Amino acid sequence: MTAVLAGSDFLRAPVLAAADPDGYKEWHHFVIHGADRRILINLSLTDETTAAGRHRLVPRVIVIAHDGRWSGAIERFDGSDLEVSADLGNLTVGDNTMTVGPDGYRVQLDLPGSRIQGDLVFTPVSRPFVVNNQPVGAGRMNWLFVPRLRAEGRLRLADAEHRIAGELAYHDHNWGRFRWGDDFGWVWGTILPEEPGDPWSMVFLQMTDRRRLHYLSQALYVWHHDKPAAIFRHAAVSTERVGTPAAPPDCTLPPPMRLVLDGTVSGIPERFRIAAARVDDKVHAEFRTGSYARLAQPSELCLTRSTVLYETNGTATVTGRIGGRDIAFTGAGVFEFLDG
């Protein structure tokens, strides 16, 4: 399984961005589903065009955690702080590193200005899955995800010290060329059971237009132990949004974006329901939003709009039957709702 990972997950930017850097984006995203907390870590590269018309890759590191409420930081670095190893398996951003090794991932964090420091190891316990050439507005995106990993290590965020021992986690790696603010939105969710011994893992994706009137692609991926048990696509999946959270966001990052975003919630449901059926297989899942953080940036296409990623923490209840096996568990969920 780790041999499959090592052969498929590597940095694309040095290869692809050199050929056509315009609009290029790439990020590695990790989510730790702890018993009483969620931790999100994201290392990203984004192409920007200078006033002189030159292209540069701008690295960022995002670390946010939910421990009662969401908090964290986004830090932007200069291109001179970016290094990629010759084998495309090691990304260095300042004093932060992400390494894809023969046994999984290691993420080391050092953001002294935000009082964040950590050292984490993610070991896959399920096979990766790759999707290529997904339309995103006028652009395209590819992704690789690992539905289930084991996380070990530590993370210090301000005054909170997190010790992580064998907690379930999720990882995805995304790369492509598109513009924030183009005509697209998405829902991206990971559901892992509260009981670590439960064999089921789920990942949900829905790509829509900006107003969420039409879906362009959607799928529910279901894993049993380390292998895919079922993939429900397109018309085999239906969703329902119910209600709107009454509470405001725990935080908005970067903080200056609070000046341009109002306090209303446009893109988050209080409950998000997923129903999937194909032949004799069926799954029903309901995600209940707890609290959420807003990650925002200006649109790349319109000066009067912003792109907002709502990172939501909550619980999920799942029932169904796949391949003759019954599914019934309560899970920890993290869903990302994007408004372009």
Secondary structure, DSSP 8 states (H G I E B T S, - for coil): -HHHHHHH----HHHHHHH--TTEEEEEEEEEE-SS-EEEEEEEEEEEE-TTS-EEEEEEEEEEEESSSEEEEEEE--GGGEEE-TTS-EEEETTEEEEEETTEEEEEEEEGGGTEEEEEEEEESS--EEEEEEEETTEEEEEEEEEEEEEEEEEEETTEEEEEEEEEEEEEEEEEE--TTSS-EEEEEEEEESSTT--EEEEEEEEE-TTSSSEEEEEEEEEETTEEEEEEEGGGEEEEEE---SS--SEEESGGGGGTS-S---S--SEEEEEEEETTEEEEEEEEEEEEEEEEEE-SS-TT-EEEEEEEEEEEEEEEEETTEEEEEEEEEEEEEEE-
